[in-house]
């Protein structure tokens, strides 16, 4: 939980993603097209990725990715 919250608070907009997820890719491209600078953390490339994924699920994400944080606060995923 500590690592997730630290990463989520590093920048204004943070996206937790998996490199093989097409919805994650769509969100990242959407932010780029809107001119939003976001930091992307590919949890499938993080040694602690499984733990981050479990924490995202505990925070209420139906699917762990994409998970979008704004100002360090979870705003949701593609459904929200």
Helices and strands as residue ranges (DSSP letters): H 2-8, E 13-17, H 22-33, E 39-42, G 43-45, H 49-58, E 67-70, E 73-76
